[in-house]
Amino acid sequence: MKNFKLIIEYDGTDFNGWQIQKSGRTIQGALEAAVFQMTRQNIRVTASGRTDAGVHALGQTAHFRCKTRLTTDDFFSGLNSLLPADIVIHSCQPADESFHARYDAREKTYCYYILNRDLPAAIGRQYAWHIKNRLYVGAMQQAAEALVGTHDFSAFENTGSPRSDSIRTVSAARIMSDEHGPHLTFEITANGFLRYMVRNIVGTLVAVGRCKITPADFATIRDSLDRSQAAATAPPHGLFLVSVTY
Amino acid sequence: MKNFKLIIEYDGTDFNGWQIQKSGRTIQGALEAAVFQMTRQNIRVTASGRTDAGVHALGQTAHFRCKTRLTTDDFFSGLNSLLPADIVIHSCQPADESFHARYDAREKTYCYYILNRDLPAAIGRQYAWHIKNRLYVGAMQQAAEALVGTHDFSAFENTGSPRSDSIRTVSAARIMSDEHGPHLTFEITANGFLRYMVRNIVGTLVAVGRCKITPADFATIRDSLDRSQAAATAPPHGLFLVSVTY
């Protein structure tokens, strides 16, 4: 049995998220269909984690196991020619038989892009959240510092999400802005993320940026463990899974 | 009679070009429909020039004349709320009654984006031409210098195009590349462009970059006035109308 590790870029715009469904276009569905075309076997392709509808990935990581004579090079070029243009395989590497893209993930990095100016964009509108109100980046950066460390992130988890515990360790969280331009990037690295965690954090950081709440309030919300204290979830199209480390 | 000057950004991906047609989505069609919704008058919106299907614009310029009490501010906000998300009005200004977006245009600048690496991109694939073969940028830059000045550009005009003459003056043409990255940009400014001229130039510059022809051959092709000497037309989705000066 061979085990293959894939690094995958996708444009989430026209997908109903990673996870295969009875109907609707999914990244997992497209990948499993392409693997089937190459192997004539129904093989599960398992990612580091699901991404929701509309969320993009620059470096999603997945694995699949199968008995095959096909090599990593065969899958790399074969999958890229079979997959639709909104999915690109960046690498296909051999992995230990025990390698598991979800269980073995040590850290993940996400970026969230915001276009902060009066006018929305036509070009690239599917890759950033447009916010008209001028955001105060200094306050957002100050608030983001409260994310770093090991915390219970219940306040930023969607209610009703099934999980064993909600304690995660964030190793880095920062806001980057163009010196004069309208683009903001929020980057966060952690050993794991709860459902909607990044988008709920971004929604609440934007409330800080709009001076609706203070950076101190942000820390209080985190400590409240109460989802109803945090702001509304940011839309999916600004979110990118950048990389997964093992 | 008032005359309004618009600066317009659009994502050409889902349009059949600028010019209104009996069927199919066009930028002119969307703009005229929005102007009709605001004025209840059938009013022609005239651009600096047509863009073809799939071509984008960051600063297309257009005008429309009408008898109305509505102000530039009314049209700026009204059109932006009525138009689809792939068209954004950047400004609406009052213009002299005689102002004409096409006849009065002095210069236009286009950019053409190329992604030069083995792998295509999923993110942003609708905004750049992916070319696998390594392009030799120095040769392309050298060839591009032959474009500057006043020349008959027949060799880069699509055959069968109706026009009075094919002499144009190019004031600037250059290739820009990331220092280490895979992105190339070709930028060209001229007092006018023939049909498919930028895309035919780019196709031929890419032949230079692939060392299929030399920079000297490029100048010879320009002088031949013969479309059949130039390379195939580059695809539309890498092309952006950046700005129009008056």
Interface residues (C-beta under 8 A of the other chain):
Chain A: E9 Y10 D11 H56 L58 N80 A85 D86 I87 V88 H90 L119 P120 A121 A122 I123 G124 R125 Y127 F240
Chain B: E9 Y10 D11 H56 L58 N80 A85 D86 I87 V88 H90 L119 P120 A121 A122 I123 G124 R125 Y127 F240
